[in-house]
Amino acid sequence: MLVEKFFDHITNWSKFWFGLIFLGSIINELANQSGMFISVSSLYLWTYGLGAMIGLIAKFRGAWL
Amino acid sequence: MALINSKDVSSEFSFEKEKAIAKSFSQRFQWEMILIGIGQAMIWLSLWPLVINGIIPLWAGFCIASLCACFAYLPSHESQHGNYSRGNPKMRWLDSLVGHITLITLMSPYEILRVTHMKHHAYTNDHEKDPDYLSAHSGSLMKTIKRAADGSSVSDYEKSLEVFANDKNFVNSYTKAIPIALLYRLTLLTLVVIFPLETLLLWWLPAKIGTVYTVVFFAYLPHLGTSKGRYQDTRFWSHWMPRYINHSMQLHFIHHLHPGIGHYDEPKAIEALKPFLVERGVPGADQIPDKISYNPLIKIN
């Protein structure tokens, strides 16, 4: 039952999690390497938040592109 | 005029004769494909320590990984048709081994591709039952590229689980592969936290490029403008690209007619079968060159 719920969640929210973890990590790394946001405190909150937002938009749109 | 119905075809071009010729090209051990499949996966895997340790630059790793991804599908495709074991149950492990390993680069579970590909062969160009229908008949090359890039072609396979819900073997094989699909996702999401840009440029983006390449050359171009029916669902076509770059997919129609013919034996098989194909009205068959040697399939418009 729990496993089924887990799989359902993964299926329904896969775009969100992908945005948060995958895109968030990439954006965070690019932001850190660029050095442009050095003065921004808790930069990771913004970068991972942006990734999560892109994922959330893709989830509700039903497609990435 | 090309003849299509079996009853209209003279005994000289009977299906039995066609099958016998095709069978003579379906015996050889496909060692080249095994070498390509395992080889590209090993090269791809070796890129990780090479890039992480700074031995080669990331951009070079990306180029090599993308090339590996473009080579990844075809060896698994031979596996899907059992073309390594050739009906020998003791050798089936080889189909499975090559099929699984070569697809790591594309992040794709072998069993899902295998069972959906079998349905593609059984129901080619059927808008409800062919899992590749929307990739092949999207309406334009750009739409097909977009569908492959944004994962829609994978969603088509998920939908086929509903279409074939009563096919126990299909459902079992498909569901057996779901944990592998999840493992790929989990591995990707773990690696990206530790090595963000390496994961993007050595795996995720090359896999996307390889998927787009595969969908365009395997699903879209060979079936473009074709209809349903054994001799009508795939076509012969020409392209500006040398055939070794697009895996000779101009010749894909022979694979649909006789999937047991090994990929590198297809040119010789087509030369031998050309009169049968013309007689049966395979789309474009009258333009097949008599000799398919180095590269007679280039067409610059």
HADDOCK unambig.tbl for C-alpha pairs under 7 A between the chains (distance, minus, plus):
assign (segid A and resid 21 and name CA) (segid B and resid 189 and name CA) 6.41 0.50 0.50
assign (segid A and resid 22 and name CA) (segid B and resid 189 and name CA) 5.97 0.50 0.50
assign (segid A and resid 22 and name CA) (segid B and resid 192 and name CA) 6.10 0.50 0.50
assign (segid A and resid 25 and name CA) (segid B and resid 192 and name CA) 6.41 0.50 0.50
assign (segid A and resid 25 and name CA) (segid B and resid 193 and name CA) 5.77 0.50 0.50
assign (segid A and resid 25 and name CA) (segid B and resid 196 and name CA) 5.91 0.50 0.50
assign (segid A and resid 26 and name CA) (segid B and resid 196 and name CA) 5.37 0.50 0.50
assign (segid A and resid 26 and name CA) (segid B and resid 197 and name CA) 6.40 0.50 0.50
assign (segid A and resid 29 and name CA) (segid B and resid 196 and name CA) 6.59 0.50 0.50
assign (segid A and resid 63 and name CA) (segid B and resid 150 and name CA) 6.84 0.50 0.50
assign (segid A and resid 64 and name CA) (segid B and resid 150 and name CA) 5.59 0.50 0.50
assign (segid A and resid 65 and name CA) (segid B and resid 150 and name CA) 5.85 0.50 0.50
